[in-house]
Amino acid sequence: MAVLASAQALTERSALDLARAIRIGETTSRDVVEAHIERLEHMHERINAVVADRYDAARADADAADARVGATAHVDELPPFFGVPCTIKESIATAGMPNCAGLVSRKAVRIDVNAPVVQRMIDAGAIPLGVTNTPELCLWIETENRQYGRTNNAYSANRTAGGSSGGEGAAVGSGGSPLGLGADIGGSIRIPAFFNGVFGLKPSPGLVPSTGQFPTAETEVAAKMLTIGPITRRAEDLIPMLRVIAGPDGIDPYIREATIGDPASVDIAATKILLSEDTSFVPVSRELRAARLRAAEALEQAGATVETVSLRSMKRALELYLAVLKLEAGVSVADLIVAEGSLKVGLRAGLKRKGPHTRALRLLLMSEWMTGKMPQGSLRKAAAAREAFEQEMKAAIGDAVLLHPTHPRVAPRHGRTVGKPWLLTTTAVFNLAAVPVVQIPLGLNPRGLPLGVQAAAGQDRDHVAVAVALELERAFGGWVAPTDPQ
């Protein structure tokens, strides 16, 4: 094994740092890949994050990468993540891998062609290790299904890893992957990133194609709320990964050309930081309020101006969000299940306790049925208010960065979020507002569970939110490796 100049373990370094080390011969891709496979295997019994692996193929890919380094005269010309492992949410098409999104009726599905975002990561030199767990149809913030079972938090097997990118959050949070591809329609990147102590970016709408994702958005409004994005162990990888996966693919009609800025160009001392108040009917825990205040103080010490802003309109966010999903999703949960092979689902069959569906999905089916009985005029009125809410939120943020809680509590015990849609309010507000937002780890609480905060910026100012993440990583240390299971 090559001798490392850095004392930091291979499974603790950023992807960019690992790629640099591989290019200059400080280590090899094979050593980096082996270290991460070993970590995933060591943590598997605790977390159950990777549900289908390609470890042998990844080793072969790593050997090929090392051979290319040896034969390349100008190693600086190699792609940004050359020789570095990554993991991918199972709902995002990856060649040779399953793509059931936790639905038993899709268990035999195998993918022949990579989703554009997966191919772009491979073209950027990344080596997929496998695909990671999701809740059924990616429709809840706890990761459990009848096909793969339950994914546990990287820091405690008794607590949820979040969802719907819960497997990604746990894989990255465990140290088993420096980079992960997730997707977010109401917090599905940021909640798992928060619960597992890592970074997660929901990009600006229209940057990253959703082609090859199952299920995906069917309408323009829903597509505006759903986006694929990065989950990373170190903040410096967020924007480089976004640059790799962003841009039109000729298939997704809602993706546009856009310039992604450089966090290094952001002067924190010239940045206004907003602290949101009066935003939710669900009180945020004292420890998370204190963590956000410490983050604001650290930014203030770096020269930023900090102000408090009342955002009472956020209290309506969940109502608007659910109405928009109901009217704009393009297909119902029940229809999706029927289309994928559960031909006898119906409401009654779908709600059977010993059936193929989890309690979370059964409750969603019931909620969908009940919502269908509501006056359509009320739903349309709420959905019509979405655009006004989006403009109001964008105006409130302006050129500033808004610090907002990621979740009302640290990672809860399993089952504590099921049937409680109001817990989405703190994250779904930014999908509704159509702005970029990054989840930032802020160390651990006395029980060893991750603390964190969101930083939201204006549209196409993803790099500004990430600049705040980089500053807070410097102040608080960022991701903390969890203790090994005994």
One Martini backbone bead per residue (centre of mass of N, CA, C, O) as a GRO file, in nm:
protein
  486
    1MET     BB    1   0.097   0.035   0.022
    2ALA     BB    2   0.078   0.351   0.007
    3VAL     BB    3   0.209   0.635   0.136
    4LEU     BB    4   0.080   0.879   0.338
    5ALA     BB    5   0.096   1.218   0.395
    6SER     BB    6  -0.162   1.186   0.534
    7ALA     BB    7  -0.320   1.104   0.843
    8GLN     BB    8  -0.570   1.070   0.702
    9ALA     BB    9  -0.799   0.872   0.621
   10LEU     BB   10  -0.942   0.754   0.340
   11THR     BB   11  -1.241   0.758   0.493
   12GLU     BB   12  -1.206   1.103   0.543
   13ARG     BB   13  -1.170   1.215   0.273
   14SER     BB   14  -1.199   1.380   0.006
   15ALA     BB   15  -1.244   1.337  -0.324
   16LEU     BB   16  -1.039   1.546  -0.427
   17ASP     BB   17  -0.805   1.446  -0.250
   18LEU     BB   18  -0.799   1.157  -0.358
   19ALA     BB   19  -0.750   1.229  -0.656
   20ARG     BB   20  -0.480   1.367  -0.609
   21ALA     BB   21  -0.337   1.122  -0.479
   22ILE     BB   22  -0.361   0.940  -0.729
   23ARG     BB   23  -0.214   1.117  -0.941
   24ILE     BB   24   0.070   1.139  -0.755
   25GLY     BB   25   0.106   0.852  -0.589
   26GLU     BB   26   0.016   0.843  -0.283
   27THR     BB   27  -0.197   0.654  -0.408
   28THR     BB   28  -0.455   0.428  -0.490
   29SER     BB   29  -0.745   0.326  -0.615
   30ARG     BB   30  -0.745   0.047  -0.485
   31ASP     BB   31  -0.708   0.146  -0.194
   32VAL     BB   32  -0.958   0.327  -0.183
   33VAL     BB   33  -1.169   0.115  -0.255
   34GLU     BB   34  -1.101  -0.094  -0.035
   35ALA     BB   35  -1.154   0.091   0.210
   36HIS     BB   36  -1.461   0.134   0.145
   37ILE     BB   37  -1.550  -0.158   0.137
   38GLU     BB   38  -1.460  -0.229   0.422
   39ARG     BB   39  -1.647  -0.023   0.559
   40LEU     BB   40  -1.918  -0.125   0.453
   41GLU     BB   41  -1.889  -0.413   0.564
   42HIS     BB   42  -1.850  -0.331   0.864
   43MET     BB   43  -2.140  -0.157   0.863
   44HIS     BB   44  -2.379  -0.330   0.753
   45GLU     BB   45  -2.523  -0.448   1.003
   46ARG     BB   46  -2.603  -0.165   1.110
   47ILE     BB   47  -2.724  -0.014   0.827
   48ASN     BB   48  -2.814  -0.116   0.548
   49ALA     BB   49  -2.736   0.046   0.264
   50VAL     BB   50  -2.627  -0.164   0.068
   51VAL     BB   51  -2.826  -0.363  -0.171
   52ALA     BB   52  -2.613  -0.346  -0.421
   53ASP     BB   53  -2.316  -0.470  -0.552
   54ARG     BB   54  -1.972  -0.388  -0.726
   55TYR     BB   55  -1.690  -0.470  -0.607
   56ASP     BB   56  -1.536  -0.626  -0.829
   57ALA     BB   57  -1.573  -0.412  -1.048
   58ALA     BB   58  -1.436  -0.184  -0.886
   59ARG     BB   59  -1.159  -0.312  -0.875
   60ALA     BB   60  -1.119  -0.317  -1.180
   61ASP     BB   61  -1.149  -0.013  -1.219
   62ALA     BB   62  -0.908   0.062  -1.038
   63ASP     BB   63  -0.689  -0.082  -1.200
   64ALA     BB   64  -0.739   0.083  -1.458
   65ALA     BB   65  -0.677   0.357  -1.331
   66ASP     BB   66  -0.382   0.296  -1.252
   67ALA     BB   67  -0.286   0.238  -1.539
   68ARG     BB   68  -0.352   0.522  -1.648
   69VAL     BB   69  -0.164   0.680  -1.468
   70GLY     BB   70   0.100   0.534  -1.567
   71ALA     BB   71   0.026   0.629  -1.887
   72THR     BB   72   0.022   0.935  -1.798
   73ALA     BB   73   0.171   1.241  -1.848
   74HIS     BB   74  -0.104   1.423  -1.773
   75VAL     BB   75  -0.269   1.404  -1.479
   76ASP     BB   76  -0.426   1.684  -1.471
   77GLU     BB   77  -0.632   1.575  -1.709
   78LEU     BB   78  -0.786   1.429  -1.527
   79PRO     BB   79  -1.059   1.378  -1.382
   80PRO     BB   80  -1.186   1.486  -1.075
   81PHE     BB   81  -1.279   1.162  -0.978
   82PHE     BB   82  -1.037   0.987  -1.019
   83GLY     BB   83  -1.068   0.671  -0.858
   84VAL     BB   84  -1.336   0.733  -0.702
   85PRO     BB   85  -1.573   0.647  -0.496
   86CYS     BB   86  -1.930   0.558  -0.511
   87THR     BB   87  -2.281   0.617  -0.457
   88ILE     BB   88  -2.631   0.503  -0.528
   89LYS     BB   89  -2.942   0.545  -0.564
   90GLU     BB   90  -3.161   0.294  -0.652
   91SER     BB   91  -3.362   0.495  -0.821
   92ILE     BB   92  -3.100   0.525  -0.996
   93ALA     BB   93  -2.985   0.437  -1.285
   94THR     BB   94  -2.777   0.131  -1.289
   95ALA     BB   95  -2.585  -0.068  -1.441
   96GLY     BB   96  -2.673  -0.397  -1.323
   97MET     BB   97  -2.895  -0.285  -1.140
   98PRO     BB   98  -3.135  -0.226  -0.945
   99ASN     BB   99  -3.495  -0.057  -0.973
  100CYS     BB  100  -3.742  -0.051  -0.723
  101ALA     BB  101  -3.783   0.143  -0.479
  102GLY     BB  102  -3.897  -0.091  -0.270
  103LEU     BB  103  -4.060  -0.264  -0.480
  104VAL     BB  104  -4.151  -0.584  -0.506
  105SER     BB  105  -4.267  -0.583  -0.809
  106ARG     BB  106  -3.945  -0.480  -0.897
  107LYS     BB  107  -3.718  -0.699  -0.822
  108ALA     BB  108  -3.639  -0.789  -1.136
  109VAL     BB  109  -3.514  -0.528  -1.203
  110ARG     BB  110  -3.279  -0.437  -1.462
  111ILE     BB  111  -3.016  -0.234  -1.571
  112ASP     BB  112  -2.859  -0.120  -1.883
  113VAL     BB  113  -2.869   0.202  -1.833
  114ASN     BB  114  -2.751   0.489  -1.748
  115ALA     BB  115  -2.797   0.754  -1.604
  116PRO     BB  116  -2.674   1.054  -1.673
  117VAL     BB  117  -2.554   1.108  -1.387
  118VAL     BB  118  -2.395   0.844  -1.374
  119GLN     BB  119  -2.227   0.878  -1.631
  120ARG     BB  120  -2.096   1.145  -1.542
  121MET     BB  121  -1.944   1.026  -1.303
  122ILE     BB  122  -1.781   0.821  -1.465
  123ASP     BB  123  -1.654   1.034  -1.659
  124ALA     BB  124  -1.523   1.172  -1.386
  125GLY     BB  125  -1.399   0.881  -1.246
  126ALA     BB  126  -1.601   0.735  -1.098
  127ILE     BB  127  -1.672   0.448  -0.868
  128PRO     BB  128  -1.908   0.229  -0.833
  129LEU     BB  129  -2.023   0.022  -0.555
  130GLY     BB  130  -2.342   0.092  -0.543
  131VAL     BB  131  -2.666   0.059  -0.407
  132THR     BB  132  -2.924   0.230  -0.222
  133ASN     BB  133  -3.159   0.277   0.001
  134THR     BB  134  -3.525   0.299   0.019
  135PRO     BB  135  -3.823   0.380   0.022
  136GLU     BB  136  -4.116   0.343  -0.094
  137LEU     BB  137  -4.108   0.533  -0.373
  138CYS     BB  138  -3.969   0.767  -0.212
  139LEU     BB  139  -4.218   0.855   0.027
  140TRP     BB  140  -4.012   0.886   0.278
  141ILE     BB  141  -3.815   0.965   0.593
  142GLU     BB  142  -3.796   0.645   0.593
  143THR     BB  143  -3.588   0.352   0.549
  144GLU     BB  144  -3.822   0.114   0.417
  145ASN     BB  145  -3.875  -0.231   0.305
  146ARG     BB  146  -3.966  -0.553   0.169
  147GLN     BB  147  -3.693  -0.603   0.008
  148TYR     BB  148  -3.442  -0.470   0.212
  149GLY     BB  149  -3.542  -0.317   0.446
  150ARG     BB  150  -3.365  -0.151   0.699
  151THR     BB  151  -3.220   0.160   0.763
  152ASN     BB  152  -2.959   0.283   0.955
  153ASN     BB  153  -2.792   0.476   1.145
  154ALA     BB  154  -2.454   0.556   1.166
  155TYR     BB  155  -2.479   0.616   1.502
  156SER     BB  156  -2.764   0.440   1.528
  157ALA     BB  157  -2.963   0.155   1.513
  158ASN     BB  158  -3.223   0.300   1.663
  159ARG     BB  159  -3.211   0.496   1.413
  160THR     BB  160  -3.278   0.691   1.160
  161ALA     BB  161  -3.165   0.774   0.822
  162GLY     BB  162  -3.390   0.847   0.658
  163GLY     BB  163  -3.539   1.028   0.369
  164SER     BB  164  -3.502   0.870   0.075
  165SER     BB  165  -3.168   0.889   0.106
  166GLY     BB  166  -3.077   0.686   0.342
  167GLY     BB  167  -2.852   0.509   0.224
  168GLU     BB  168  -2.666   0.743   0.153
  169GLY     BB  169  -2.636   0.872   0.427
  170ALA     BB  170  -2.515   0.614   0.564
  171ALA     BB  171  -2.276   0.563   0.376
  172VAL     BB  172  -2.138   0.838   0.415
  173GLY     BB  173  -2.156   0.859   0.732
  174SER     BB  174  -1.975   0.588   0.778
  175GLY     BB  175  -1.730   0.612   0.541
  176GLY     BB  176  -1.809   0.439   0.264
  177SER     BB  177  -1.847   0.732   0.116
  178PRO     BB  178  -1.773   1.042  -0.038
  179LEU     BB  179  -2.011   0.987  -0.255
  180GLY     BB  180  -2.358   1.084  -0.344
  181LEU     BB  181  -2.666   0.996  -0.500
  182GLY     BB  182  -2.953   1.190  -0.484
  183ALA     BB  183  -3.298   1.290  -0.391
  184ASP     BB  184  -3.533   1.588  -0.399
  185ILE     BB  185  -3.885   1.691  -0.285
  186GLY     BB  186  -3.876   1.739   0.071
  187GLY     BB  187  -3.571   1.624   0.195
  188SER     BB  188  -3.417   1.355   0.071
  189ILE     BB  189  -3.124   1.473   0.126
  190ARG     BB  190  -3.114   1.647   0.397
  191ILE     BB  191  -3.214   1.451   0.614
  192PRO     BB  192  -3.000   1.225   0.584
  193ALA     BB  193  -2.760   1.413   0.617
  194PHE     BB  194  -2.831   1.505   0.901
  195PHE     BB  195  -2.865   1.227   1.052
  196ASN     BB  196  -2.548   1.151   0.926
  197GLY     BB  197  -2.342   1.411   0.928
  198VAL     BB  198  -2.370   1.557   0.640
  199PHE     BB  199  -2.374   1.664   0.312
  200GLY     BB  200  -2.652   1.843   0.135
  201LEU     BB  201  -2.775   1.915  -0.203
  202LYS     BB  202  -3.023   2.130  -0.326
  203PRO     BB  203  -3.067   2.233  -0.615
  204SER     BB  204  -3.148   2.414  -0.852
  205PRO     BB  205  -3.375   2.430  -1.068
  206GLY     BB  206  -3.277   2.288  -1.388
  207LEU     BB  207  -2.982   2.144  -1.366
  208VAL     BB  208  -3.079   1.835  -1.312
  209PRO     BB  209  -3.145   1.543  -1.442
  210SER     BB  210  -3.412   1.280  -1.409
  211THR     BB  211  -3.320   1.075  -1.582
  212GLY     BB  212  -3.368   0.743  -1.461
  213GLN     BB  213  -3.587   0.790  -1.253
  214PHE     BB  214  -3.753   0.606  -0.975
  215PRO     BB  215  -3.960   0.800  -0.953
  216THR     BB  216  -4.101   1.073  -1.141
  217ALA     BB  217  -4.172   1.361  -1.281
  218GLU     BB  218  -4.457   1.479  -1.492
  219THR     BB  219  -4.431   1.786  -1.429
  220GLU     BB  220  -4.314   2.102  -1.407
  221VAL     BB  221  -4.375   2.156  -1.108
  222ALA     BB  222  -4.261   1.890  -0.996
  223ALA     BB  223  -3.977   1.923  -1.128
  224LYS     BB  224  -3.905   2.177  -0.957
  225MET     BB  225  -3.897   1.997  -0.680
  226LEU     BB  226  -3.725   1.782  -0.830
  227THR     BB  227  -3.386   1.663  -0.740
  228ILE     BB  228  -3.074   1.590  -0.809
  229GLY     BB  229  -2.797   1.522  -0.571
  230PRO     BB  230  -2.554   1.574  -0.330
  231ILE     BB  231  -2.365   1.355  -0.109
  232THR     BB  232  -2.121   1.451   0.141
  233ARG     BB  233  -1.843   1.458   0.358
  234ARG     BB  234  -1.740   1.715   0.197
  235ALA     BB  235  -1.784   2.042   0.090
  236GLU     BB  236  -1.580   2.058  -0.162
  237ASP     BB  237  -1.766   1.848  -0.345
  238LEU     BB  238  -2.035   1.982  -0.428
  239ILE     BB  239  -1.974   2.160  -0.683
  240PRO     BB  240  -1.816   1.959  -0.857
  241MET     BB  241  -2.055   1.759  -0.871
  242LEU     BB  242  -2.262   1.949  -0.993
  243ARG     BB  243  -2.103   2.005  -1.256
  244VAL     BB  244  -2.114   1.712  -1.357
  245ILE     BB  245  -2.450   1.667  -1.347
  246ALA     BB  246  -2.507   1.909  -1.507
  247GLY     BB  247  -2.731   1.955  -1.761
  248PRO     BB  248  -2.839   1.881  -2.049
  249ASP     BB  249  -2.973   1.559  -2.214
  250GLY     BB  250  -3.225   1.567  -2.431
  251ILE     BB  251  -3.482   1.472  -2.236
  252ASP     BB  252  -3.517   1.667  -2.018
  253PRO     BB  253  -3.731   1.951  -2.049
  254TYR     BB  254  -3.634   2.116  -1.762
  255ILE     BB  255  -3.344   2.171  -1.865
  256ARG     BB  256  -3.070   2.403  -1.827
  257GLU     BB  257  -2.855   2.640  -1.882
  258ALA     BB  258  -2.579   2.698  -1.644
  259THR     BB  259  -2.395   2.883  -1.415
  260ILE     BB  260  -2.157   2.772  -1.182
  261GLY     BB  261  -2.030   2.883  -0.916
  262ASP     BB  262  -1.774   3.004  -0.689
  263PRO     BB  263  -1.706   2.992  -0.358
  264ALA     BB  264  -1.433   3.163  -0.367
  265SER     BB  265  -1.601   3.434  -0.456
  266VAL     BB  266  -1.703   3.447  -0.165
  267ASP     BB  267  -1.774   3.697   0.079
  268ILE     BB  268  -1.850   3.659   0.398
  269ALA     BB  269  -1.818   3.961   0.498
  270ALA     BB  270  -2.051   4.038   0.259
  271THR     BB  271  -2.265   3.862   0.409
  272LYS     BB  272  -2.599   3.790   0.461
  273ILE     BB  273  -2.759   3.664   0.757
  274LEU     BB  274  -3.046   3.468   0.812
  275LEU     BB  275  -3.292   3.428   1.073
  276SER     BB  276  -3.549   3.230   1.126
  277GLU     BB  277  -3.891   3.311   1.219
  278ASP     BB  278  -4.208   3.204   1.255
  279THR     BB  279  -4.237   2.905   1.072
  280SER     BB  280  -4.374   2.699   1.293
  281PHE     BB  281  -4.577   2.467   1.475
  282VAL     BB  282  -4.305   2.319   1.519
  283PRO     BB  283  -4.086   2.286   1.752
  284VAL     BB  284  -3.759   2.344   1.810
  285SER     BB  285  -3.506   2.236   1.953
  286ARG     BB  286  -3.276   2.361   2.165
  287GLU     BB  287  -3.016   2.235   2.034
  288LEU     BB  288  -3.078   2.346   1.743
  289ARG     BB  289  -3.095   2.643   1.812
  290ALA     BB  290  -2.807   2.658   1.928
  291ALA     BB  291  -2.656   2.566   1.675
  292ARG     BB  292  -2.748   2.796   1.492
  293LEU     BB  293  -2.629   3.024   1.665
  294ARG     BB  294  -2.335   2.930   1.641
  295ALA     BB  295  -2.324   2.961   1.336
  296ALA     BB  296  -2.384   3.265   1.329
  297GLU     BB  297  -2.139   3.348   1.505
  298ALA     BB  298  -1.922   3.239   1.313
  299LEU     BB  299  -2.000   3.424   1.076
  300GLU     BB  300  -1.965   3.689   1.228
  301GLN     BB  301  -1.658   3.643   1.286
  302ALA     BB  302  -1.614   3.644   0.959
  303GLY     BB  303  -1.810   3.926   0.894
  304ALA     BB  304  -2.095   3.881   0.900
  305THR     BB  305  -2.432   3.961   0.870
  306VAL     BB  306  -2.688   3.944   1.127
  307GLU     BB  307  -3.035   3.849   1.091
  308THR     BB  308  -3.374   3.871   1.176
  309VAL     BB  309  -3.662   3.687   1.034
  310SER     BB  310  -3.996   3.695   0.962
  311LEU     BB  311  -4.177   3.375   0.845
  312ARG     BB  312  -4.499   3.306   0.856
  313SER     BB  313  -4.563   3.180   0.572
  314MET     BB  314  -4.432   2.897   0.631
  315LYS     BB  315  -4.685   2.769   0.773
  316ARG     BB  316  -4.814   2.706   0.470
  317ALA     BB  317  -4.627   2.509   0.318
  318LEU     BB  318  -4.753   2.228   0.354
  319GLU     BB  319  -5.024   2.278   0.224
  320LEU     BB  320  -4.907   2.357  -0.052
  321TYR     BB  321  -4.733   2.111  -0.108
  322LEU     BB  322  -4.955   1.890  -0.101
  323ALA     BB  323  -5.131   2.015  -0.321
  324VAL     BB  324  -4.924   2.010  -0.548
  325LEU     BB  325  -4.874   1.707  -0.549
  326LYS     BB  326  -5.163   1.619  -0.606
  327LEU     BB  327  -5.195   1.797  -0.885
  328GLU     BB  328  -4.872   1.752  -1.017
  329ALA     BB  329  -4.756   1.457  -1.030
  330GLY     BB  330  -4.945   1.274  -1.259
  331VAL     BB  331  -4.952   1.043  -1.029
  332SER     BB  332  -5.044   0.798  -0.827
  333VAL     BB  333  -4.963   0.572  -0.598
  334ALA     BB  334  -5.164   0.354  -0.684
  335ASP     BB  335  -5.091   0.362  -0.986
  336LEU     BB  336  -4.796   0.279  -0.955
  337ILE     BB  337  -4.844   0.003  -0.827
  338VAL     BB  338  -5.015  -0.115  -1.051
  339ALA     BB  339  -4.808  -0.065  -1.287
  340GLU     BB  340  -4.587  -0.260  -1.115
  341GLY     BB  341  -4.794  -0.534  -1.038
  342SER     BB  342  -5.020  -0.457  -0.817
  343LEU     BB  343  -5.324  -0.542  -0.931
  344LYS     BB  344  -5.483  -0.560  -0.625
  345VAL     BB  345  -5.461  -0.318  -0.449
  346GLY     BB  346  -5.617  -0.098  -0.383
  347LEU     BB  347  -5.708   0.002  -0.077
  348ARG     BB  348  -5.751  -0.253   0.089
  349ALA     BB  349  -5.501  -0.417  -0.004
  350GLY     BB  350  -5.286  -0.189   0.058
  351LEU     BB  351  -5.364  -0.202   0.390
  352LYS     BB  352  -5.236  -0.456   0.456
  353ARG     BB  353  -5.016  -0.559   0.694
  354LYS     BB  354  -4.911  -0.836   0.523
  355GLY     BB  355  -4.820  -0.701   0.290
  356PRO     BB  356  -4.596  -0.537   0.051
  357HIS     BB  357  -4.641  -0.289   0.252
  358THR     BB  358  -4.576  -0.035   0.438
  359ARG     BB  359  -4.694   0.178   0.669
  360ALA     BB  360  -4.622   0.438   0.521
  361LEU     BB  361  -4.769   0.363   0.254
  362ARG     BB  362  -5.047   0.307   0.370
  363LEU     BB  363  -5.089   0.598   0.471
  364LEU     BB  364  -5.062   0.731   0.191
  365LEU     BB  365  -5.303   0.591   0.065
  366MET     BB  366  -5.509   0.704   0.263
  367SER     BB  367  -5.448   1.003   0.214
  368GLU     BB  368  -5.511   1.000  -0.088
  369TRP     BB  369  -5.805   0.917  -0.060
  370MET     BB  370  -5.891   1.157   0.121
  371THR     BB  371  -5.803   1.386  -0.069
  372GLY     BB  372  -6.002   1.296  -0.300
  373LYS     BB  373  -6.254   1.402  -0.111
  374MET     BB  374  -6.179   1.674  -0.152
  375PRO     BB  375  -6.217   1.976  -0.255
  376GLN     BB  376  -6.081   2.090  -0.549
  377GLY     BB  377  -6.085   2.393  -0.493
  378SER     BB  378  -5.894   2.389  -0.247
  379LEU     BB  379  -5.651   2.271  -0.393
  380ARG     BB  380  -5.627   2.487  -0.617
  381LYS     BB  381  -5.584   2.727  -0.431
  382ALA     BB  382  -5.322   2.626  -0.305
  383ALA     BB  383  -5.164   2.583  -0.570
  384ALA     BB  384  -5.191   2.884  -0.669
  385ALA     BB  385  -5.003   2.990  -0.422
  386ARG     BB  386  -4.715   2.899  -0.499
  387GLU     BB  387  -4.599   3.137  -0.666
  388ALA     BB  388  -4.625   3.350  -0.445
  389PHE     BB  389  -4.447   3.204  -0.242
  390GLU     BB  390  -4.191   3.190  -0.408
  391GLN     BB  391  -4.154   3.499  -0.439
  392GLU     BB  392  -4.148   3.565  -0.138
  393MET     BB  393  -3.896   3.397  -0.067
  394LYS     BB  394  -3.697   3.523  -0.267
  395ALA     BB  395  -3.725   3.809  -0.150
  396ALA     BB  396  -3.635   3.743   0.142
  397ILE     BB  397  -3.348   3.642   0.062
  398GLY     BB  398  -3.210   3.728  -0.189
  399ASP     BB  399  -2.858   3.791  -0.123
  400ALA     BB  400  -2.882   3.600   0.096
  401VAL     BB  401  -2.861   3.375   0.386
  402LEU     BB  402  -3.056   3.109   0.512
  403LEU     BB  403  -3.107   2.996   0.838
  404HIS     BB  404  -3.237   2.658   0.883
  405PRO     BB  405  -3.389   2.406   0.990
  406THR     BB  406  -3.397   2.065   0.905
  407HIS     BB  407  -3.518   1.970   1.188
  408PRO     BB  408  -3.672   1.947   1.496
  409ARG     BB  409  -3.479   1.691   1.526
  410VAL     BB  410  -3.297   1.459   1.582
  411ALA     BB  411  -3.258   1.150   1.522
  412PRO     BB  412  -3.498   0.930   1.535
  413ARG     BB  413  -3.665   0.680   1.607
  414HIS     BB  414  -3.812   0.432   1.486
  415GLY     BB  415  -4.134   0.546   1.361
  416ARG     BB  416  -4.166   0.865   1.455
  417THR     BB  417  -4.262   0.985   1.152
  418VAL     BB  418  -4.500   0.827   1.094
  419GLY     BB  419  -4.778   1.017   1.004
  420LYS     BB  420  -4.593   1.312   0.994
  421PRO     BB  421  -4.595   1.557   0.765
  422TRP     BB  422  -4.504   1.817   0.931
  423LEU     BB  423  -4.189   1.736   0.928
  424LEU     BB  424  -4.141   1.872   0.630
  425THR     BB  425  -4.144   2.184   0.654
  426THR     BB  426  -3.831   2.263   0.678
  427THR     BB  427  -3.776   2.150   0.373
  428ALA     BB  428  -4.019   2.192   0.164
  429VAL     BB  429  -4.004   2.502   0.138
  430PHE     BB  430  -3.760   2.491  -0.082
  431ASN     BB  431  -3.911   2.345  -0.303
  432LEU     BB  432  -4.137   2.555  -0.327
  433ALA     BB  433  -3.924   2.804  -0.370
  434ALA     BB  434  -3.690   2.726  -0.570
  435VAL     BB  435  -3.416   2.675  -0.396
  436PRO     BB  436  -3.111   2.652  -0.276
  437VAL     BB  437  -2.986   2.388  -0.043
  438VAL     BB  438  -2.783   2.323   0.251
  439GLN     BB  439  -2.655   2.075   0.449
  440ILE     BB  440  -2.498   2.122   0.781
  441PRO     BB  441  -2.270   2.015   0.989
  442LEU     BB  442  -2.240   2.059   1.380
  443GLY     BB  443  -2.187   1.805   1.505
  444LEU     BB  444  -2.236   1.667   1.830
  445ASN     BB  445  -2.409   1.550   2.073
  446PRO     BB  446  -2.401   1.398   2.384
  447ARG     BB  447  -2.526   1.126   2.221
  448GLY     BB  448  -2.385   1.122   1.922
  449LEU     BB  449  -2.561   1.321   1.746
  450PRO     BB  450  -2.639   1.504   1.486
  451LEU     BB  451  -2.594   1.828   1.384
  452GLY     BB  452  -2.773   2.111   1.214
  453VAL     BB  453  -2.807   2.311   0.900
  454GLN     BB  454  -2.953   2.534   0.681
  455ALA     BB  455  -2.862   2.682   0.351
  456ALA     BB  456  -3.018   2.945   0.178
  457ALA     BB  457  -3.053   3.063  -0.156
  458GLY     BB  458  -3.068   3.188  -0.443
  459GLN     BB  459  -3.113   3.146  -0.751
  460ASP     BB  460  -2.812   3.019  -0.868
  461ARG     BB  461  -2.669   3.028  -0.552
  462ASP     BB  462  -2.519   2.766  -0.461
  463HIS     BB  463  -2.226   2.872  -0.396
  464VAL     BB  464  -2.313   3.042  -0.149
  465ALA     BB  465  -2.415   2.815   0.032
  466VAL     BB  466  -2.141   2.659   0.019
  467ALA     BB  467  -1.963   2.877   0.147
  468VAL     BB  468  -2.099   2.847   0.421
  469ALA     BB  469  -2.029   2.550   0.459
  470LEU     BB  470  -1.720   2.590   0.458
  471GLU     BB  471  -1.707   2.778   0.703
  472LEU     BB  472  -1.848   2.577   0.905
  473GLU     BB  473  -1.641   2.354   0.872
  474ARG     BB  474  -1.406   2.515   0.987
  475ALA     BB  475  -1.547   2.572   1.269
  476PHE     BB  476  -1.670   2.246   1.326
  477GLY     BB  477  -1.546   2.003   1.114
  478GLY     BB  478  -1.791   1.851   1.036
  479TRP     BB  479  -1.755   1.549   0.986
  480VAL     BB  480  -1.800   1.259   1.204
  481ALA     BB  481  -1.682   0.974   1.283
  482PRO     BB  482  -1.810   0.692   1.367
  483THR     BB  483  -1.833   0.451   1.568
  484ASP     BB  484  -1.767   0.136   1.601
  485PRO     BB  485  -1.890  -0.156   1.601
  486GLN     BB  486  -1.884  -0.435   1.831
   0.00000   0.00000   0.00000
